[in-house]
Amino acid sequence: MAGVETTVVVVSDSHLSALTPDALVNWDVVVGYIDDFRILDFDDRRHVWAPTTWAVLPDSVQRAIGAKRCGVVSLSLPVSGHADISLVEPPGISQLTVTREVPNPYSD
């Protein structure tokens, strides 16, 4: 898509461990690529999908794989073990769908 810029940050386990050498955190994978919220345990890793904070795509464009909700992911990182993860819908956040409540920003 013209005019859309994507930034991908890749951080290794060793880099994260060096930041917190005394912690026994089993680092999880958190991404915001798909607009759904989902927690998936796969290959000894917990994958967390962060939702959109603006508007979801309609099912006709992207089928729901997780919870298709607008919100933010809350992470509580304990000294050991997996993070406590939850979907938070802050007060005032709207549940909008592109092409229904808001215009399609990608159309010509």
C-alpha positions as CSV (number, residue, x, y, z in Angstrom):
1,M,0.0,0.0,0.0
2,A,1.4,3.3,-1.0
3,G,2.2,5.6,1.8
4,V,2.1,3.0,4.5
5,E,5.3,2.5,6.5
6,T,5.9,-0.6,8.7
7,T,8.6,-0.9,11.3
8,V,9.7,-4.3,12.6
9,V,11.8,-4.6,15.6
10,V,13.5,-8.0,16.3
11,V,15.0,-8.5,19.7
12,S,16.7,-11.7,20.7
13,D,16.3,-13.6,23.9
14,S,19.9,-13.0,24.8
15,H,19.4,-9.2,24.4
16,L,16.3,-9.2,26.6
17,S,18.1,-11.4,29.2
18,A,21.0,-9.0,29.3
19,L,18.6,-6.2,30.1
20,T,17.4,-8.1,33.2
21,P,20.2,-10.4,34.2
22,D,18.7,-11.2,37.6
23,A,15.2,-12.1,36.4
24,L,14.1,-15.5,35.3
25,V,11.6,-14.3,32.8
26,N,10.6,-16.7,30.0
27,W,10.2,-14.0,27.3
28,D,7.0,-14.1,25.3
29,V,6.4,-13.0,21.8
30,V,4.2,-9.9,21.4
31,V,3.1,-8.6,18.0
32,G,0.6,-6.1,16.7
33,Y,0.4,-7.3,13.0
34,I,-3.0,-8.9,13.1
35,D,-5.7,-6.6,14.6
36,D,-7.1,-9.4,16.7
37,F,-6.3,-10.1,20.3
38,R,-5.1,-13.7,20.9
39,I,-2.8,-15.7,23.2
40,L,-1.4,-18.8,21.6
41,D,1.1,-21.2,23.2
42,F,3.3,-22.7,20.5
43,D,6.8,-24.2,20.5
44,D,7.4,-23.4,24.2
45,R,6.6,-19.7,23.5
46,R,3.5,-17.7,24.3
47,H,2.5,-15.6,21.3
48,V,0.4,-12.5,22.1
49,W,-1.4,-10.7,19.4
50,A,-2.1,-7.0,20.2
51,P,-5.3,-5.6,18.9
52,T,-5.9,-2.3,17.0
53,T,-6.6,0.8,19.0
54,W,-8.5,2.4,16.2
55,A,-10.8,0.2,14.1
56,V,-11.0,-3.4,13.1
57,L,-11.3,-4.7,9.5
58,P,-14.6,-6.2,8.5
59,D,-14.9,-10.0,8.4
60,S,-15.3,-9.8,4.6
61,V,-11.7,-8.4,4.4
62,Q,-10.0,-10.3,7.3
63,R,-11.7,-13.1,9.1
64,A,-11.5,-13.1,12.9
65,I,-8.8,-15.4,14.3
66,G,-8.9,-14.1,17.8
67,A,-11.0,-11.5,19.6
68,K,-11.7,-8.8,17.0
69,R,-11.8,-5.9,19.5
70,C,-10.2,-2.5,19.8
71,G,-8.1,-2.2,22.9
72,V,-4.6,-2.5,24.3
73,V,-2.6,-5.4,25.8
74,S,-1.6,-5.2,29.4
75,L,1.5,-7.1,30.3
76,S,2.7,-7.6,33.9
77,L,6.2,-9.1,33.9
78,P,6.9,-11.1,37.0
79,V,10.4,-12.0,38.1
80,S,9.8,-15.6,37.0
81,G,7.4,-17.4,34.8
82,H,5.1,-16.2,32.0
83,A,3.8,-12.6,31.9
84,D,0.2,-11.9,33.1
85,I,-1.5,-10.8,29.9
86,S,-5.0,-9.3,29.4
87,L,-6.9,-7.3,26.9
88,V,-7.9,-3.9,28.2
89,E,-10.7,-1.8,26.7
90,P,-10.0,1.6,28.3
91,P,-13.0,3.9,29.1
92,G,-14.0,5.8,26.1
93,I,-12.5,3.5,23.5
94,S,-14.9,2.8,20.6
95,Q,-15.5,-0.5,18.8
96,L,-15.3,0.7,15.2
97,T,-15.2,-1.3,12.0
98,V,-13.6,0.1,8.8
99,T,-16.2,0.8,6.1
100,R,-19.1,0.7,8.6
101,E,-18.5,3.4,11.2
102,V,-15.4,4.9,9.6
103,P,-14.3,5.4,6.0
104,N,-11.7,3.1,4.4
105,P,-8.3,4.9,4.7
106,Y,-6.8,2.5,2.0
107,S,-9.3,3.2,-0.8
108,D,-8.4,5.3,-3.7
